[in-house]
Each structure stands twice: as structure tokens, then as C-alpha cells.
Amino acid sequence: VEDNILVPWMYIKDLRIRKGIISYSMKIITDTEKLEFFFSKFVVGNDWIKENIKYLQSINFHYNK
């Protein structure tokens, strides 16, 4: 991805984060788009990413499908 993606909260209809065995997946659904992101648990080295994941786990924000 060459450019950053900014999706304002007001346009997000559904946001799901799934915790897999070796990776996380995130789906963002708006009225016009469905964005999917995957990132490895082992490559996640930025402190702010670890902090965000820890927070999401604390509020049980993951889905299982």
C-alpha cells in the first residue's frame, strides 16, 4: 500500500478483529467498501500495536468464526 488509509469512524458499519494461531485479521466494512488486513503475531513489534491489541483483548473485542 503506497498511501495511508483513513476511514472516519462515522463511515464504519462493522469492525471485526479475529485472533488466529499465528496472525490477526481485521475487517472494516463501510457502505461502499470491505477492507481486510492481516498481520503476524510474531512481526508485531511496535509498542503502540501491542498496546492496542492488549486493550482490544481486555474488552473482548475479537470475534470467532
C-alpha positions in Angstrom: 0.0 0.0 0.0 1.6 3.3 -1.1 -0.8 5.6 0.7 -2.2 5.6 4.2 -5.8 4.6 4.6 -8.0 6.7 6.8 -11.6 5.6 7.4 -13.5 8.0 9.6 -15.5 6.2 12.4 -18.7 7.7 11.1 -18.4 5.6 7.9 -17.6 2.3 9.6 -20.6 0.0 9.7 -18.8 -3.1 11.1 -15.3 -3.7 12.6 -14.1 -7.2 13.4 -10.8 -8.4 14.7 -10.0 -12.1 14.7 -7.2 -13.7 16.7 -5.7 -16.6 14.9 -3.0 -19.0 15.8 -0.2 -17.1 14.1 -1.9 -13.9 13.0 -4.6 -11.4 13.5 -7.2 -10.4 10.9 -9.1 -7.1 10.8 -12.2 -6.4 8.7 -13.6 -2.9 8.2 -16.9 -2.7 6.4 -18.4 0.6 5.2 -21.4 1.2 2.9 -19.1 1.1 -0.2 -16.1 -1.0 0.8 -14.9 -4.0 2.6 -11.2 -3.8 3.8 -9.3 -6.7 5.1 -5.9 -6.6 6.9 -3.8 -9.4 8.1 -0.7 -9.1 10.4 1.5 -11.6 12.1 1.6 -12.0 15.8 5.4 -12.5 15.6 6.2 -9.5 13.5 4.2 -7.1 15.6 7.0 -5.2 17.2 5.7 -1.7 17.7 4.7 -0.8 21.2 1.6 1.0 20.2 0.4 -2.1 18.3 1.0 -4.3 21.3 -0.8 -1.7 23.5 -3.8 -1.6 21.1 -4.0 -5.4 20.9 -3.8 -5.7 24.7 -6.7 -3.2 25.1 -8.9 -5.0 22.5 -8.3 -8.3 24.3 -9.2 -6.7 27.6 -12.6 -5.6 26.3 -13.1 -9.0 24.4 -13.3 -7.3 21.0 -12.4 -10.3 19.0 -14.8 -12.4 17.1 -14.6 -16.2 16.4 -15.8 -17.5 13.0 
